[in-house]
Structures are given as structure tokens and as C-alpha cells.
């Protein structure tokens, strides 16, 4: 069988790097995430409350 890429080695290396960063506390860091705009979490709570009351 012809091999076009060594994907197993790349996948193992990626998982090992991820696990190392998590164990060391390097990942996740604030720059790896995002936050809602000001006021959006309040609006979401309002919408969820309305939806919940309508489903009963």
C-alpha cells in the first residue's frame, strides 16, 4: 500500500503537545478563548427565561 503521509505520527505528536501544555497549565490561557460583549449574558438569560416559561 502506498503511503502519502505519516498521519499517525503527526496525530500522536499533537496530542502529546496538547496534554503537556494542559498539565503545565500553559493551555488554555486567556488568549485561547473569547468573551461575550458587555450585556450579552444578561440578554441571553432573559431569552432563556422567556423560552423556558413558554415551554411549560
BADREN-287074 format. One record per atom (N, C-alpha, C): atom name; residue number from 0; x, y, z; residue in three letters. Coordinates in Angstrom, 3 decimals, padded with zeros to 6 digits, m for minus. Layout:
REM residues N
+------+-----+----------+----------+----------+------+
! site ! pos !        x !        y !        z ! code !
+------+-----+----------+----------+----------+------+
!   CA ! NUM !        X !        Y !        Z !  ALA !
...
+------+-----+----------+----------+----------+------+
***
This chain:
REM residues 56
+------+-----+----------+----------+----------+------+
! site ! pos !        x !        y !        z ! code !
+------+-----+----------+----------+----------+------+
!    N !   0 !  000.848 ! m001.168 !  000.000 !  UNK !
!   CA !   0 !  000.000 !  000.000 !  000.000 !  UNK !
!    C !   0 !  000.901 !  001.240 !  000.000 !  UNK !
!    N !   1 !  000.546 !  002.192 ! m000.801 !  UNK !
!   CA !   1 !  001.319 !  003.433 ! m000.892 !  UNK !
!    C !   1 !  000.915 !  004.378 !  000.234 !  UNK !
!    N !   2 !  001.908 !  004.961 !  000.888 !  UNK !
!   CA !   2 !  001.647 !  005.932 !  001.949 !  UNK !
!    C !   2 !  001.880 !  007.342 !  001.413 !  UNK !
!    N !   3 !  000.905 !  008.196 !  001.642 !  UNK !
!   CA !   3 !  001.006 !  009.578 !  001.209 !  UNK !
!    C !   3 !  001.425 !  010.504 !  002.350 !  UNK !
!    N !   4 !  001.168 !  010.072 !  003.563 !  UNK !
!   CA !   4 !  001.523 !  010.890 !  004.727 !  UNK !
!    C !   4 !  001.621 !  009.994 !  005.952 !  UNK !
!    N !   5 !  002.393 !  010.439 !  006.910 !  UNK !
!   CA !   5 !  002.543 !  009.725 !  008.173 !  UNK !
!    C !   5 !  001.624 !  010.402 !  009.195 !  UNK !
!    N !   6 !  000.328 !  010.187 !  009.071 !  UNK !
!   CA !   6 ! m000.655 !  010.877 !  009.899 !  UNK !
!    C !   6 ! m000.637 !  010.415 !  011.346 !  UNK !
!    N !   7 ! m000.365 !  009.141 !  011.586 !  UNK !
!   CA !   7 ! m000.351 !  008.647 !  012.960 !  UNK !
!    C !   7 !  000.693 !  009.394 !  013.784 !  UNK !
!    N !   8 !  001.875 !  009.546 !  013.262 !  UNK !
!   CA !   8 !  002.944 !  010.234 !  013.997 !  UNK !
!    C !   8 !  002.564 !  011.687 !  014.268 !  UNK !
!    N !   9 !  001.963 !  012.347 !  013.300 !  UNK !
!   CA !   9 !  001.552 !  013.739 !  013.483 !  UNK !
!    C !   9 !  000.449 !  013.848 !  014.527 !  UNK !
!    N !  10 ! m000.501 !  012.910 !  014.499 !  UNK !
!   CA !  10 ! m001.598 !  012.941 !  015.473 !  UNK !
!    C !  10 ! m001.074 !  012.679 !  016.880 !  UNK !
!    N !  11 ! m000.209 !  011.718 !  017.040 !  UNK !
!   CA !  11 !  000.348 !  011.405 !  018.358 !  UNK !
!    C !  11 !  001.147 !  012.596 !  018.882 !  UNK !
!    N !  12 !  001.945 !  013.207 !  018.043 !  UNK !
!   CA !  12 !  002.740 !  014.374 !  018.460 !  UNK !
!    C !  12 !  001.827 !  015.520 !  018.886 !  UNK !
!    N !  13 !  000.751 !  015.738 !  018.152 !  UNK !
!   CA !  13 ! m000.187 !  016.805 !  018.500 !  UNK !
!    C !  13 ! m000.878 !  016.565 !  019.829 !  UNK !
!    N !  14 ! m001.313 !  015.344 !  020.066 !  UNK !
!   CA !  14 ! m001.983 !  015.007 !  021.328 !  UNK !
!    C !  14 ! m000.992 !  015.104 !  022.486 !  UNK !
!    N !  15 !  000.233 !  014.661 !  022.274 !  UNK !
!   CA !  15 !  001.249 !  014.765 !  023.324 !  UNK !
!    C !  15 !  001.536 !  016.218 !  023.682 !  UNK !
!    N !  16 !  001.653 !  017.079 !  022.673 !  UNK !
!   CA !  16 !  001.906 !  018.502 !  022.918 !  UNK !
!    C !  16 !  000.740 !  019.136 !  023.666 !  UNK !
!    N !  17 ! m000.479 !  018.805 !  023.264 !  UNK !
!   CA !  17 ! m001.673 !  019.311 !  023.936 !  UNK !
!    C !  17 ! m001.684 !  018.885 !  025.402 !  UNK !
!    N !  18 ! m001.477 !  017.591 !  025.651 !  UNK !
!   CA !  18 ! m001.504 !  017.070 !  027.022 !  UNK !
!    C !  18 ! m000.428 !  017.730 !  027.882 !  UNK !
!    N !  19 !  000.740 !  017.935 !  027.337 !  UNK !
!   CA !  19 !  001.831 !  018.579 !  028.076 !  UNK !
!    C !  19 !  001.447 !  020.004 !  028.457 !  UNK !
!    N !  20 !  000.892 !  020.758 !  027.509 !  UNK !
!   CA !  20 !  000.505 !  022.143 !  027.794 !  UNK !
!    C !  20 ! m000.605 !  022.207 !  028.836 !  UNK !
!    N !  21 ! m001.542 !  021.283 !  028.781 !  UNK !
!   CA !  21 ! m002.623 !  021.263 !  029.776 !  UNK !
!    C !  21 ! m002.053 !  020.934 !  031.151 !  UNK !
!    N !  22 ! m001.209 !  019.924 !  031.232 !  UNK !
!   CA !  22 ! m000.607 !  019.551 !  032.525 !  UNK !
!    C !  22 !  000.219 !  020.681 !  033.121 !  UNK !
!    N !  23 !  000.932 !  021.426 !  032.269 !  UNK !
!   CA !  23 !  001.784 !  022.525 !  032.736 !  UNK !
!    C !  23 !  001.006 !  023.812 !  032.996 !  UNK !
!    N !  24 ! m000.267 !  023.816 !  032.650 !  UNK !
!   CA !  24 ! m001.087 !  024.997 !  032.873 !  UNK !
!    C !  24 ! m000.879 !  026.099 !  031.849 !  UNK !
!    N !  25 ! m000.232 !  025.758 !  030.744 !  UNK !
!   CA !  25 !  000.014 !  026.736 !  029.678 !  UNK !
!    C !  25 ! m001.239 !  026.923 !  028.825 !  UNK !
!    N !  26 ! m001.996 !  025.848 !  028.659 !  UNK !
!   CA !  26 ! m003.204 !  025.872 !  027.846 !  UNK !
!    C !  26 ! m004.354 !  025.355 !  028.690 !  UNK !
!    N !  27 ! m005.489 !  025.958 !  028.670 !  UNK !
!   CA !  27 ! m005.842 !  027.169 !  027.946 !  UNK !
!    C !  27 ! m005.442 !  028.421 !  028.715 !  UNK !
!    N !  28 ! m005.153 !  029.443 !  027.989 !  UNK !
!   CA !  28 ! m004.837 !  030.761 !  028.541 !  UNK !
!    C !  28 ! m005.887 !  031.748 !  028.020 !  UNK !
!    N !  29 ! m005.963 !  032.921 !  028.593 !  UNK !
!   CA !  29 ! m006.981 !  033.886 !  028.158 !  UNK !
!    C !  29 ! m006.997 !  034.151 !  026.645 !  UNK !
!    N !  30 ! m005.855 !  034.129 !  026.012 !  UNK !
!   CA !  30 ! m005.827 !  034.410 !  024.564 !  UNK !
!    C !  30 ! m006.388 !  033.252 !  023.723 !  UNK !
!    N !  31 ! m006.677 !  032.122 !  024.344 !  UNK !
!   CA !  31 ! m007.231 !  030.989 !  023.620 !  UNK !
!    C !  31 ! m008.755 !  030.950 !  023.668 !  UNK !
!    N !  32 ! m009.367 !  031.926 !  024.264 !  UNK !
!   CA !  32 ! m010.816 !  031.948 !  024.373 !  UNK !
!    C !  32 ! m011.391 !  033.263 !  023.902 !  UNK !
!    N !  33 ! m012.628 !  033.459 !  024.193 !  UNK !
!   CA !  33 ! m013.305 !  034.703 !  023.850 !  UNK !
!    C !  33 ! m014.384 !  034.961 !  024.892 !  UNK !
!    N !  34 ! m014.878 !  036.155 !  024.922 !  UNK !
!   CA !  34 ! m015.908 !  036.532 !  025.889 !  UNK !
!    C !  34 ! m017.070 !  037.195 !  025.160 !  UNK !
!    N !  35 ! m018.207 !  037.169 !  025.813 !  UNK !
!   CA !  35 ! m019.378 !  037.858 !  025.268 !  UNK !
!    C !  35 ! m019.213 !  039.358 !  025.429 !  UNK !
!    N !  36 ! m019.836 !  040.076 !  024.548 !  UNK !
!   CA !  36 ! m019.854 !  041.533 !  024.657 !  UNK !
!    C !  36 ! m020.628 !  041.925 !  025.918 !  UNK !
!    N !  37 ! m020.316 !  043.076 !  026.440 !  UNK !
!   CA !  37 ! m020.990 !  043.561 !  027.652 !  UNK !
!    C !  37 ! m022.506 !  043.541 !  027.447 !  UNK !
!    N !  38 ! m023.204 !  043.007 !  028.409 !  UNK !
!   CA !  38 ! m024.663 !  042.974 !  028.352 !  UNK !
!    C !  38 ! m025.242 !  041.756 !  027.650 !  UNK !
!    N !  39 ! m024.447 !  041.040 !  026.884 !  UNK !
!   CA !  39 ! m024.969 !  039.895 !  026.142 !  UNK !
!    C !  39 ! m025.386 !  038.751 !  027.060 !  UNK !
!    N !  40 ! m024.650 !  038.516 !  028.138 !  UNK !
!   CA !  40 ! m025.032 !  037.416 !  029.033 !  UNK !
!    C !  40 ! m026.372 !  037.713 !  029.708 !  UNK !
!    N !  41 ! m026.623 !  038.981 !  030.029 !  UNK !
!   CA !  41 ! m027.922 !  039.343 !  030.608 !  UNK !
!    C !  41 ! m029.038 !  039.111 !  029.600 !  UNK !
!    N !  42 ! m028.801 !  039.488 !  028.359 !  UNK !
!   CA !  42 ! m029.797 !  039.297 !  027.296 !  UNK !
!    C !  42 ! m030.052 !  037.808 !  027.079 !  UNK !
!    N !  43 ! m029.018 !  036.999 !  027.106 !  UNK !
!   CA !  43 ! m029.174 !  035.560 !  026.937 !  UNK !
!    C !  43 ! m030.025 !  034.977 !  028.067 !  UNK !
!    N !  44 ! m029.763 !  035.398 !  029.282 !  UNK !
!   CA !  44 ! m030.565 !  034.919 !  030.416 !  UNK !
!    C !  44 ! m032.035 !  035.284 !  030.239 !  UNK !
!    N !  45 ! m032.289 !  036.504 !  029.764 !  UNK !
!   CA !  45 ! m033.673 !  036.934 !  029.526 !  UNK !
!    C !  45 ! m034.338 !  036.042 !  028.478 !  UNK !
!    N !  46 ! m033.651 !  035.789 !  027.391 !  UNK !
!   CA !  46 ! m034.218 !  034.968 !  026.328 !  UNK !
!    C !  46 ! m034.452 !  033.539 !  026.802 !  UNK !
!    N !  47 ! m033.538 !  033.009 !  027.591 !  UNK !
!   CA !  47 ! m033.722 !  031.652 !  028.102 !  UNK !
!    C !  47 ! m034.889 !  031.581 !  029.071 !  UNK !
!    N !  48 ! m035.068 !  032.599 !  029.881 !  UNK !
!   CA !  48 ! m036.188 !  032.625 !  030.820 !  UNK !
!    C !  48 ! m037.513 !  032.672 !  030.071 !  UNK !
!    N !  49 ! m037.595 !  033.460 !  029.017 !  UNK !
!   CA !  49 ! m038.821 !  033.552 !  028.219 !  UNK !
!    C !  49 ! m039.095 !  032.211 !  027.552 !  UNK !
!    N !  50 ! m038.084 !  031.614 !  026.968 !  UNK !
!   CA !  50 ! m038.258 !  030.319 !  026.301 !  UNK !
!    C !  50 ! m038.685 !  029.235 !  027.271 !  UNK !
!    N !  51 ! m038.115 !  029.258 !  028.475 !  UNK !
!   CA !  51 ! m038.450 !  028.255 !  029.479 !  UNK !
!    C !  51 ! m039.891 !  028.400 !  029.926 !  UNK !
!    N !  52 ! m040.349 !  029.620 !  030.112 !  UNK !
!   CA !  52 ! m041.728 !  029.837 !  030.583 !  UNK !
!    C !  52 ! m042.733 !  029.481 !  029.477 !  UNK !
!    N !  53 ! m042.347 !  029.608 !  028.216 !  UNK !
!   CA !  53 ! m043.249 !  029.275 !  027.109 !  UNK !
!    C !  53 ! m043.367 !  027.768 !  026.896 !  UNK !
!    N !  54 ! m042.370 !  027.022 !  027.316 !  UNK !
!   CA !  54 ! m042.387 !  025.575 !  027.075 !  UNK !
!    C !  54 ! m043.166 !  024.817 !  028.152 !  UNK !
!    N !  55 ! m043.619 !  025.494 !  029.163 !  UNK !
!   CA !  55 ! m044.346 !  024.817 !  030.241 !  UNK !
!    C !  55 ! m045.830 !  024.847 !  030.014 !  UNK !
+------+-----+----------+----------+----------+------+
***
